[in-house]
Amino acid sequence: MEHTRWYKDMVFYQIWPRSFYDGDGDGMGDLWGVYEKLDYLKALGVDGIWFSPLYPSPGADCGYDISDYMDIAPEYGGMEAFQKVLRGAHDRGMKVIMDLVVNHTSDEHPWFQKSRRREEPYTDYYIWRPGKKNGKLPNNWDSCFEGKAWQYDEVRGEYYMHIFAVKQPDLNMDNPLVREEVKKILRFWLELGVDGFREDVITYISKKEGLPNDYLMPANKGILYYNHGPHIHEYLTEFYRDVLADFDCMTLAEAPLVSPKKALSYIAEPDGEMDMMIQFQSMCADCLFTDYIHMPFSLRKLKRAWSSWQKKLDGKAWNMLYLENHDHPRIISRYGSERFRVESGKMLAAAYLFQKGTPFVYQGQEIGMTNWRPQSPDMYEDVQTRWQYEHTALHLSEGKRLRRMWLASRDSARTPVQWTAGENAGFTTGKPWFYVNQNYREVNVEAEEKDPDSLLNFYKKAIALRKSLEVVRGGSYREYHALSSRRYTYSRTLGKEKLLVLCSFADEPIPLRIPGGFDLSKAELVLRNYSQLQEKTMRPYETRVYYWGSGV
């Protein structure tokens, strides 16, 4: 089937289902709630939805530990609710992509339960190894979430690998039967009408033969031997050839520690195994490798990442653009300013929405939700956060360790979406499954829909603007003032059309600087976040978007 690359003209919205909207009053977000909010998403300008996992799951990693790949969890409404949402989205011209999580399953998945009992053909569906004679683990690899990457299983009498949580055993993708299972999953959802997949840590699925010890990495040991492993391209090509090629679908690869050069080996057009890639470099402007190794925010580092991906993929592959998702804290609390929440939220939106690529908006981002600050570590739900608090930086005081969680925890992105200033932020009529951020009375959809100058309405304007201008879809990218630590300026050019985006990352006024060759007297100011402009000065976190051409 022809691969039309329809995703290039779209804006996607990520839904983390248990915290989006509760439609049945049981305290947990569900698909009935999503159905009620489809018109809200359409009004925002969204063309597609990415659902974080909706499958049955014990919940050890909030749905990323899957026990059944071909069903919808009953707490989300089951298959009936999903099909209603799918039809409703398609009726509104919106696409739907699912989360494909096949590096690992839940340890409660029937495959694992049979594998631990050595039942054929499941014996080698997972990565099992005996311990070493000296009582040591099979190798020295680390888990990303909970200690070392091995857990002893009393039933089988061997260790299984878990790159993530203990309850998330890694599948053995070298087993052709496992790859056939993946193809069954892909085909099941595509035949049901799903439009594609976001593929969770898909670059981890091929491990180096022999599983050697890692003596190079000081932390995250093993990642050199399972990220971009020896058969990764072979397996992805197999999935494409045997299933994906039969559908006009989209695939989005999550790829930690990937450079633009490495990304091109996966997504280079026209024959890439995947369509787009979620890179982490733009999420490391205030940390080192992981959100838990916090560093002062560096605009230069952020700009280097953004510009590198824009330039190195241009004409060769397509960028995926994002500021937030379920795996990172809220962006205003990281790269912007809670003091200037609305201004910095608008500036950050303009900073990424007019780059070349397909933008993704994460639930609550469009209203400027901020980091959650619980007063006790016991209030956290996330398995990674809990492990980090209990097992790392123990030399620090409890207050400082808690601050580390405030800065880094994924749970800040997982508090319920704030719909109103009413009880439970309008998320549910029951008892919420998780804590609501205390600022919901000021930060909520209902209030922002009524305010023409709100962040929500800015997102609507910005998304409509990028869709109306061909220069955003196909224009070249150029950055200016690259060494500045306070301003991000870039242009997009397509023939006689030009777009100039000015962004201040300063919390105080800075001089207005226009790059040479741009005559503002001939430009139209198509977007801004301050109603009154100063001729020679940019206010804190100010943004302006100028346009030359006839496309508006």
N, C-alpha and C positions, 0 to 999 in steps of 0.2 A: 504494500500500500504506500502511496505517496506520503512523504514526511513533510507536511506543510509549514512546520515551525510557527504555528499560530500563537505560541506563547510570547513571541517577540512584540506583539502589540497589546499586551495585557498588563494589568496590575493585579497581583495576588494578595490574598489576606489569609494569614495563618490562624487557625482556630485550635486552641488547646482545650478540648471539649469540656473537661470537668469544671472549668472556670469561666466559660463563656456566658451561658445563660441557662437557667433552670426552667424548663417548660412544664414540669409535672409537680413541682413543689417539694421534692424530697431532699433538697439541699445540695444536689450535685448537678452541674451543667449537663445538658443532654441534647440529642438531635431534635427533639420537639422544640426546644428553645432556639436552636439554630434556625429551624424552619420559620419561627416567628420573626427572626431578625434578618431574613434574606433581603427584604426591601431596604433595610438599613444599610446593608453591605452594598446593594446596588446603587443607593443614593450616594454613598461614599465614592463611587466610581470603580468599584472592584469588579473584575472580570472573572476571577477564579478563586477557589478556596483550596487551601492545603489543610487537610485534617491531620493533626497529630493522632497517634493510634487510637482507634475506636474498637479494637478487637477485645474479646474476653481476655482478662489478665488478672492475676492475683494482686497486682498493684505494688510490687516491690520497688519498681522504678516508674511509678505513675503511668502505666500502660505500655512502656517499652519492654516489658517482660511478658511476652505473648503466649497464651496457652491454646489459642485456636485462630489460625490465620484466615479462615473462611467463614467468619461470622462477625456480628456486631454485638458488643457487650450489652447485656440486658439493661444495665443501669443507664445506658445511653439511648435506650428505646428499641434495641434489637434491629433486625434487618428491615422490618416494616418502616420504622422511622427513617432509617438510612435511605431507603428507596424513595420515600416521600421527599426528603431533602434533595436527593440527586435529581429527581424530576423537577422539583421547584427551582433548583439552580439552573438546570438546562432550559427550563421555560423562560428564564430571565436572561438567557444568553451567557450564563456563567459556567465555567469548567470546574471540575472537581478532581483533585489529586489526593491520593492516599499516602500514608507513611508505610513504606516497605522496610521492615526490620528483620533482616535475615542473617546478620552476623551472629545473632544469638536468639534463643527462645527463653521462655520461663522454664525453671526446673520442674514445673507442674504440667508442662506440655506432655501429651501422651508419648511423643517420640522419645523424650528424655526418660520417662518412667520405664519404657520398654528397653531403652538402651542400657540403663543402669542394671537391668536384669538380663542383659545379653540376649534379648529376644531378637531373632532375625526378622526382617532385614535391618533392624535399627541399631545393631551392636556398634557400628562405627559411624553413626549419625553425628556424634560429638567427638571432641578431642580428649581422649582418655590416655593416661599414662600411669605406670606404676611409680611409686616413690623410689628414690635412689637408695642403694644399700646402706649408705651412712645415715639414713633417716631424713635426708633433705628432700625438698620439693623437686619435681621433674626439671625445672629450670628456675632462673632467678627473675623471671618477668613479673612486672607489677600489674595490678588491676588499676583501672582509672578511678574506681569508686571505693573499693574495700580491700585494702592491704595487698597481698600478693595475688597472682593470677591463677592460683590453684586451690581447689577445695577437695578434701577427701570425702569419698562417698562410701559409707559403710556397706551398702547393699552390693555394690560392684567390687569393692575392695581396691579401688584405684582412685587417682585424682582426675578431676575434670578441669578444663581451662575455663576461666571466666574473665575476659578482659574488662568487663564492667562489674555489676553487682554479683554477689555470691549466688543469688537466685537467677542469674542470667548466663547459663552455660553456652559457650561458643559452639556453633555448628561446625561440622567438618566438611567444608565446601569441596575438599578434594574427593569426597565420595560422590560419584556420579548420581547416585540415588538421591542425595540431598539436593543437587542441582535440579533434578527432575521435579522435586517437591517445590522448589522456588518457581519453576516455570508453570506449575499447576496454579500456584498462588497468583502469579501475574495474569495468567489467562482468565482465571475465575473472575477477577475484579474488572478486567478490561471488557470481557463479554457481558458483564453486568451493566456496563456503561460508564465506568470510571475513565477519566481522561489522562491519567498518568500517575507517576509515583515520585515522591521524595524518598530517596533511598538512604536510610540511616547508616552512618559510618561504613558505607559500602566499600571503601578502599581498604578495610580491615579484613575482608573475608578470605584472603589467601595468606596462609602462614608459611614461613620459610621451612623447607624440609629439614627435619632433624630437630627443630625448635631449639636452636643453640642459645646458650647463655649470652646476655647482653652486657659487655664490659665497657661500652662507650657512653651510654646515657647515665647521668648521675641520678635521674629520676625518670619515671615512666619507662622503666626498663622493658625492653622487648619491642617497643614501637618501631624500631628500625627493621624488625623482622616480620611484622605483620601489617604495617601500613605500606600500601603499594607492593604487596607480596608478589612472588614469582609467577603466579598464574592469574593475577587479577584481570588482565586484559583478555586473556583466553576465556575466562568465565563470563565476563560482561559481554563479550562478543557472542558467546553461546546464547545468553539470555536474549540478546537483541535478535539474532538470526532465527531462533526457534519460536519466539513469541512476539516481541515488541515490534518487529518489522511488519507484522500482520495488522497493526493498528496505527492510526494517526494520533499517536500519544506523545506525551512529554515525560522526560526523566530528568530528575535533579539529584545530583550526587552530593552527599555530605562528605567533606574531605578535610579532616584536621591536618595541620602541618603540610599544606600544599602550596606550591608556588605557581605563578602563571605558567611557567615553562612546563612543570609537571602536569598542570591542569590540561594543557593542550594535548597531552598524550591520551586524554579521555574524551575531550569535548570538541576537538578541532573539526571544523566543517569541511567537506560535507559528510564524512564517513565516521564521525566520532561515535563511540559506544554509548555516550550519554549526551544530553543536550546542554545542561548547565551544571555549575558546581557551586556549592556553598563553601566559600573559603573563610578562614578564621583570621587572616592577617589584619583585616580592618577592625576586628574585635580585640586587638592586642595593643591599643594605643594607651592603655592605662594598666597594663599587666605584662607579665613575662610568661608566655606559653599557656598559662591557665589563669582564670580570673582570681584564683586564691593567692597568687604571687603578685600583690598589688604594687603598682608604681605610679608616680605622678603622671597625670594625663599629658601626652605629648601630641600636639596638633601636627607637628612635622612627621611623626611616625604614622599618624592616621593618613595624612596626605600622600606620603610615599606609597602606602598600601593602595589607596584608591587609585592614584595615578598610574601605578605599576600595572594594575589589572586592566585599567582602561586602555593603556597604550599597547600592552603586550598581547591582548586578545583582539584588538581592533582588526577587523577584516579576516580574522582567523577563527574566532569562536565568539560565543555570546555570554555576557556577564549576567549573573544574578545579583541584584542589589538589595541590601537589607541593613537595618539598624538594630533590630531586636528580633529575638525569637525565644522559645521556651527554655533555652540553655544558658541564657545570660541575664544579668540584672538589667534594669530599665535604663535606657540610653540617656535620658535627661539627667539622671543621677550620676551618670558616668562621664559623659562628654559635654553635657550642657550645665545647667545651673537650676537647682530647685528654687533659688531666690528669684531667678528670671525664668520661671518654668514655661510660661506661654511663649515668651520671646525666643528662648533657646530651643524650645520644641519646634517652633516654626522654622528657625534657622537650620536646624538639623534636617528637617524634612526637605527643605530646598537643596541642602548640600548633597543629598543622595538621589532625590527623585528626578533630577535633570541630567544625571549621568547616563551613559549608554548602557542599556541592559533592561532586564525585566525586574521591576521593583516588587518587593514583598513588604506588606505591613503586618505587624503582629498585633493581636487583639489588645486594645487599650492604649497602644502607641499613639493612635490618632487623637486621643483626648489628653495625652500627656500624663499617663499614670507614672508614678515614681516608685523608688525603692521602698520596700516595707522594712520597718525597724522594730522587730519584736524585742521585748525586754528579757526574754528567757530563751536559752538554746532549745529547751524542750518544745517550743512552739513550732520549730521547723519540721517539715514533713519530708523533705528531699533526702534520699539515701546518701547522696554525695555530700551534702551540707552536714548531715549528722556525723558522718565519718571524719570529715575535716575538723569539726569542732572537737571531737572526742580523741583524735589520734595525732593531730599535727599542731605545731606551735605551742606545745604544752608549757613551754617556759614563760609564755606571756600570761598576764593576768586575765581573769575571766572577762573583764570589761574589754580588754584589747582583742581577745579571741572573738568575742561577740561582735566587735566592730569589723573584724575580718569577714564575718558572715554577712553583716549588713552590706559590705562593699561587694561581695562576691556571690552570694547564694542565688541559685536559680529560682528559689521560691519567691523572690521579688517579682518575677515575671508570671507567677502562677496564682497570685491572689485573684479573687473573683473580679470580673470586669465591673466597673462602676457605672451603672445605668442611670440611677437617680440619686437624689439626696435623701431618699426614704430609707426605711429599715432594710438592713443588709445590702445597701447600695442598689436596691431594686433587682439584685441578682436572683433572689429566691424568696418565696413566701415561707419556706421552711428554715431549718437551721443550716447555715452554710457548712459545706464539708471542710472549709479552710477559712482562715482569718481574712476579713475584709480590711484593706488599707484604711487607716483612720482619716485620711483626707478626702473620703468619698463625698462629703457634703459640699466641698468646693470643686472637686474634680469628678465630673460625671457627664454622661452623654446628654441627658435631658437639659441641663443648664447650658451646655455648649451648643446644642442645636438652636437654642433661643438667642444666642449671642452671635451677631454677624462677624465679630472680630475674634471669635474663639479659635483655638487650635484645630478643632474638628472641622470648622468651615474653611480654615486655611488648607487643610489636607484636601478637602473637596475641590477647592480652586486649583491647587497645585496639580492634582491628578488630572483634572479636566484640561488644564493648560498643556501638560506634557503630551496628552493624547491628541491635542489639536495641532501640534507643531511637528512637521516632518523632520525638522532639524534635530529634535530629541531622539527620534527613532533611528536616524541614519547619519547624523552629523559627526564630524571628527571632534576629538577632545583635546584641549590644551589647558595646562595649568599655568598660573602666574603667581609671582611672589612665593615661590616654593620654599624659601628659607624662613619665611615669616612664621612666628610662633603664635600669631594672633588672628591671622586672616587666611581664608581659603577662597581663592578666586579661580574660576575656570570658565572656558568658553566652549560652545558647540558651534560648528560651522558646516553648512551644507549649501554649496553654491552661493547665492546672494543672501541666504538666511543666516543670521547669527543670533546666538543667545549668550549673554554674559551673566554669570551667577556670582554675586558677592556675598560672602559670609564672614561675619565677625565672630570669633570665639572668645572675645575679651569681655570681661565683666565691667568694663569702663569704656568711655568714649575713645575712639581711635580715629586718626585721620582717614578720610575717604581717599582711596587710591584707585584710579581707573587706568588699566593698561593702555599703552600706546596703540593707536589704530582704532579706538572705539570712540566715536563722536556721540555723546549722549544727547546732543540737540536733535539728532536724527533718529533716536531710539524711542521705543515705547516702554515705559516701566510697567511690566505686566504682573508683577507680584512683589509684595513687600510685607514686612511685619510691623512697621510703625506707620501710623496714619500721617504724621507730620515728619517731613524729611529735613535734615540739616544739610546745607549746601556743601560743606567741606568736612563733615564729621559723620562717622557711623556710631550709632548708639550701642549700648551693650547688647551683644548677640543679635545685632541687626542683620537682616538679609534683604537683598534687592535682586530682582531678575529683570534684565533689560533685553529687549528683542528688536532686531532689525529685520524687516521683511514684510510680507503681506499675508502671513499665515494665520494671524489672530482673528 
